[in-house]
Amino acid sequence: MDRVPEEPDEETAAAMAQEVLPEAVRVARFPTGLMHFVFEVISSQGQAIVVRASRREDAAVAAGALTWSALLRPLGVPLPQVLYADVTMARHPFPFVILERFPGRDLGAVVDRLTSDQMRTIAGRLAAVQTIVAGLPAGGGYGFARRLEGPFPHTSWTASVAALLGRSRRRIRAAGVVGEHHVDRVEAAAGGLAGYFAGVQATPFLHDITTKNVMIDGGQLTDIVDVDDLCFGDPLFLVGLIRVALAANGHATTYADAWVDAVRPGRDQYAALDFYTGLFSLDFMAELGHRFNRTEAAPIDPAHVARLEGLLDRYLVG
C-alpha cells in the first residue's frame, strides 16, 4: 500500500487480512484495548477473522503473543489459532497477527446479563486455566515477561508492586486529574504487607483476563485473547483487577465474588486481595487524562472518578 499512516487503521487491517482472506467487505475496530489495534474483518464469503496490529515499537510485544500461543494452546488454554503473523514488518508497515474469530463478546459487555450460575462456571473455568499456567516453571524473577526464561523486570514481588505504584505516580503527576495523595495512601498500605510480599513465589499467571480479553457467547466462555506476556508473582493480583474493572464501570462485583470463591484465599491472602483492589483503583485513576492508543484522551467522568475513590476507601487499609 502507498499510504502509511502513523498508527494501524481500517485500511491497513484490510490489507493485512488479504494474507488469509479473499476480498474484505467489512472492517470494524474493537473499542477495547490500550496497546493494540484490533479489528474484525469479514470477507465477501462471510468468513470472519481478527487482525491485531501493533505500533512499530511494539513488535517485541506482538512476538511475545506468538510465543505464548505456541506454548499455552497445546496445554489446553483456550487461545484462538494463529492463522498468519508477521512481526518483522516485511510485507506491511506494522507488526500484526491474524487470529481465528470465535463467536462472542468481551465479558464486560455481557456481564450484567449473566446469571450467577453462569458467572460461577466462567470463573471456575478460568481459575482452572490459571492452574494450568501455574504449572509452568516458576519465574527466575518477578513481574511481566514475554518468555518463560525472561528477562524479568524485578527480583522481588515487592519491587513489582513498587514499580506499579511508581508508574501511577508519574501518570497522575503528568495528567493532573487526581491528587498524588492517593498514591501516598496506597504506598503506606503496601508497607503493611511487606512480610506477605516477601513470601510471594514467582508463580506464572494470566494477568489480563478481566472484563476484557474473555470472550463470552450464550453465557459460556469461548476463548481468551491478547496474551502478550505472563505475570510472575501473586495470582490474586488478577482478582483485585477484576474487582476494579467491574466496580469502576458501574457493574456489580458478583463475578469477582465468584472468582474469590473459586480460588479460596486464606486470611493473609484476603488482606492482600483488598490491597490489590486499592492498587488497581489507583492504577485506573492514573490512566485518566492519557490518550494511550485512542485518538484523544477519554473525557473525565466525575462519577467514574468518584467510584474509584470509593473503592480506595472501601478496600484500602490505612
Residue, then its C-alpha position, 0 to 999 in steps of 0.5 A: m500500500d502507498r499510504v502509511p499512516e502513523e498508527p494501524d487503521e481500517e485500511t491497513a487491517a484490510a490489507m493485512a487480512q488479504e494474507v488469509l482472506p479473499e476480498a474484505v467487505r467489512v472492517a470494524r475496530f474493537p473499542t477495547g484495548l490500550m496497546h493494540f489495534v484490533f479489528e474484525v474483518i469479514s470477507s465477501q464469503g462471510q468468513a470472519i477473522v481478527v487482525r491485531a496490529s501493533r505500533r512499530e515499537d511494539a513488535a517485541v510485544a506482538a512476538g511475545a503473543l506468538t510465543w505464548s500461543a505456541l506454548l499455552r494452546p497445546l496445554g489446553v488454554p483456550l487461545p484462538q489459532v494463529l492463522y498468519a503473523d508477521v512481526t518483522m514488518a516485511r510485507h506491511p508497515f506494522p507488526f500484526v497477527i491474524l487470529e481465528r474469530f470465535p463467536g462472542r463478546d468481551l465479558g464486560a459487555v455481557v456481564d450484567r446479563l449473566t446469571s450467577d450460575q453462569m458467572r460461577t462456571i466462567a470463573g471456575r473455568l478460568a481459575a482452572v486455566q490459571t492452574i494450568v499456567a501455574g504449572l509452568p516453571a516458576g519465574g527466575g524473577y518477578g513481574f511481566a515477561r514475554r518468555l518463560e526464561g525472561p528477562f524479568p523486570h524485578t527480583s522481588w514481588t515487592a519491587s513489582v508492586a513498587a514499580l506499579l505504584g511508581r508508574s501511577r505516580r508519574r501518570i497522575r503527576a503528568a495528567g493532573v486529574v487526581g491528587e498524588h495523595h492517593v498514591d501516598r495512601v496506597e504506598a503506606a498500605a503496601g508497607g503493611l504487607a511487606g512480610y506477605f510480599a516477601g513470601v510471594q513465589a514467582t508463580p506464572f499467571l494470566h494477568d489480563i483476563t478481566t472484563k476484557n480479553v474473555m470472550i463470552d457467547g450464550g453465557q459460556l466462555t469461548d476463548i481468551v485473547d491478547v496474551d502478550d506476556l505472563c505475570f510472575g508473582d501473586p495470582l490474586f493480583l488478577v482478582g483485585l483487577i477484576r474487582v476494579a474493572l467491574a466496580a469502576n464501570g458501574h457493574a456489580t462485583t458478583y463475578a469477582d465474588a465468584w472468582v474469590d470463591a473459586v480460588r479460596p484465599g486464606r486470611d493473609q491472602y484476603a488482606a492482600l486481595d483488598f490491597y490489590t483492589g486499592l492498587f488497581s483503583l489507583d492504577f485506573m485513576a492514573e490512566l485518566g487524562h492519557r490518550f494511550n492508543r485512542t485518538e484523544a484522551a477519554p473525557i473525565d467522568p466525575a462519577h467514574v472518578a468518584r467510584l474509584e475513590g470509593l473503592l480506595d476507601r472501601y478496600l484500602v487499609g490505612 
